[in-house]
Amino acid sequence: MKSLKNLFAISLMAMVLFYGCNNDDEVNEIVPDEIIEAPSKEEFRQLQTTAIEAIIQESQFEAEDGIEFQSEKGVTLRIFQGTLTLNGEPVSGPVDLEFVEIFNAGSMLTTNKPTMGLKEDGSKALLISGGEFYVNVTQNGQQVDVTNHMQLVVPTDLTGGADQDMKLWTGQIDENENLTWEEDRIGADGAGNLFVEGDQYFSFLSDFGWTNVDRFYNDSRPKTTLEVVVPTGYNIENCSVYLYYDGEPNALAQLDTFNEGSNSFSEHYGQIPIGLEMHVIFVTEENGEWKYSIQPQTVEDGDIYTFDQQDLIIGSESDVYNAIDDLP
């Protein structure tokens, strides 16, 4: 029979071995990388919706009388009397006007209203804007139609002065809530026409929705494509990548093509001037706030830029707006 002394020695040795093994397990434990929980599509889009809602201007008027509406920036909208219908019938009584005006890259980004114009060959290229506008009229929540053109008069000094090359564009929003501008061709009734007189753009709108006074960005340098790799977990539904061309505060390009294999956005049309000085901007959402990063870049042929998780900072809508507004 073993003595208590021997039993104690055996027990002590077992305890040493046990705790020694446990300590080794702790030392050799593999700690996984930080898991980033990317936002949902709805959470990201809510940031942009909030930004739009904050700048909607509203007015009520009698449908049969029409309205001459003056915006906060001095833009004039004229909807002429007797031109509104509902379900094909003339509208009478009070109707509600919603009006939005956007002139700079900061607002274009926070509202996701960039200036990408559709070219005749189907590619997209940057537009320089003389103002983006949204016009809509409803009655008791029902959509109203307009049977004749409306007039929009835009001061040219809001975007650096008169530009004779400006044209009128109509906005089309896709399934990812991204906006593309299509040139509004001149109709027989003059709808879609735009001309410059003095220090104002005069245009005639044929329908409600998004309208833009724009021209294509001109640059004679050789062009290239580029790619922007975003952190794992982000995609075309829960983040956006924009390009700010230095010296063009009234324009904002967007990369709207996403490659799941490389987890990257791309400009694959070959419209980026080599040598262009610009800023690449990544934005997403986290806990109801904006999460973003801005990289200064000078374009070289076939560039690939990368955003890492540690590059991103969190801020308010005002923080993002001011960061874009401060770019050269």
Secondary structure, 3 states (H helix, E strand, C coil): CCCHHHHHHHHHHHHHHHHHHHHHHHHHCCCCCCCCCCCCHHHHHHHHHHHHHCCCEEEEEECCCCEEEECCCCCEEEECCCCEEECCEECCCEEEEEEEEECCHHHHHHCCCCCEEECCCCCEEEEEEEEEEEEEEEECCEECEECCCEEEEEEHHHHCCCCCCCEEEEEEECCCCCEEEEECCCCCCCCCCEEEECCEEEEEECCCEEEEEEEECCCCCCEEEEEEECCCCCCCCCEEEEEEECCCCCCCEEECEEECCCCEEEEEEEEEECCCEEEEEEEEEECCEEEEEEEEEECCCCCEEECCHHHCEEECHHHHHHHHHCCC
